[in-house]
């Protein structure tokens, strides 16, 4: 067998590699979203403000449909009260 024949890559192995790469790329947004949030207990989340600090004036808060509706945080899992607070609080500037 020549060097050329021993280094040749089959079409099947190329297609398998492309399929695996495509599946890996498709999973990135799901993994990134899941990895970006942590449980409320880990962030010391509470449903009431800490002084003048509350979720509604935090840069990471994603508001609900109304000013009093539950929203989300980019770092905390689950629904978040606009009047809540956690250790990830960063005042809107």
C-alpha positions as CSV (number, residue, x, y, z in Angstrom):
1,X,0.0,0.0,0.0
2,X,1.4,3.4,-0.9
3,X,1.6,6.4,1.3
4,X,-1.2,8.1,-0.7
5,X,-3.6,5.2,-0.1
6,X,-2.9,5.0,3.7
7,X,-3.6,8.8,4.1
8,X,-6.8,8.9,2.1
9,X,-9.9,9.9,4.1
10,X,-13.2,8.2,3.4
11,X,-16.2,10.2,2.4
12,X,-18.1,8.5,5.2
13,X,-15.7,9.8,7.9
14,X,-15.9,13.3,6.4
15,X,-19.7,13.3,6.5
16,X,-19.7,11.9,10.0
17,X,-17.4,14.7,11.1
18,X,-19.5,17.4,9.5
19,X,-22.7,16.0,11.1
20,X,-21.0,16.0,14.6
21,X,-19.7,19.5,14.1
22,X,-23.2,20.8,13.1
23,X,-24.8,19.1,16.1
24,X,-22.2,20.7,18.4
25,X,-22.8,24.1,17.0
26,X,-26.6,23.7,17.3
27,X,-26.2,22.9,21.0
28,X,-24.2,26.0,21.9
29,X,-27.1,28.4,22.5
30,X,-28.9,25.9,24.7
31,X,-25.8,25.2,26.8
32,X,-24.9,28.9,27.1
33,X,-28.4,29.8,28.3
34,X,-28.5,27.0,30.9
35,X,-25.0,27.8,32.1
36,X,-25.7,31.5,32.5
37,X,-28.3,31.1,35.3
38,X,-27.9,29.9,38.8
39,X,-30.5,28.9,41.5
40,X,-32.0,31.7,43.5
41,X,-30.5,30.3,46.8
42,X,-27.0,30.5,45.4
43,X,-27.5,34.2,44.7
44,X,-29.1,34.9,48.1
45,X,-32.2,36.1,46.2
46,X,-35.0,37.6,48.3
47,X,-38.5,38.9,47.3
48,X,-38.0,42.3,49.0
49,X,-35.4,45.1,48.3
50,X,-32.2,45.7,50.2
51,X,-32.5,49.4,51.1
52,X,-32.8,51.3,47.8
53,X,-31.5,48.3,45.8
54,X,-34.2,46.3,44.0
55,X,-34.3,44.3,40.8
56,X,-36.3,46.9,38.9
57,X,-33.3,49.3,38.9
58,X,-30.6,46.6,38.2
59,X,-28.9,46.3,34.8
60,X,-29.5,42.5,34.8
61,X,-33.3,42.7,35.3
62,X,-35.5,41.8,32.3
63,X,-38.9,43.3,33.1
64,X,-42.2,41.5,32.7
65,X,-45.2,42.7,30.7
66,X,-46.1,45.4,33.3
67,X,-44.1,47.3,35.9
68,X,-45.4,45.0,38.7
69,X,-45.3,41.7,36.8
70,X,-42.6,39.1,37.5
71,X,-39.5,39.4,35.3
72,X,-36.3,37.6,34.7
73,X,-32.6,38.1,35.5
74,X,-29.8,37.3,33.1
75,X,-28.0,35.4,35.9
76,X,-30.7,34.0,38.2
77,X,-33.0,31.1,37.2
78,X,-36.8,31.5,37.5
79,X,-39.2,34.4,37.8
80,X,-37.9,37.5,39.6
81,X,-39.9,40.1,41.5
82,X,-39.2,43.7,40.4
83,X,-38.9,44.5,44.1
84,X,-36.6,41.6,44.8
85,X,-32.8,41.7,45.4
86,X,-29.8,39.4,45.1
87,X,-26.0,39.6,45.4
88,X,-25.6,40.1,41.6
89,X,-27.3,43.5,41.9
90,X,-25.7,46.2,39.7
91,X,-27.4,49.7,39.7
92,X,-28.5,51.0,36.3
93,X,-26.2,53.8,35.3
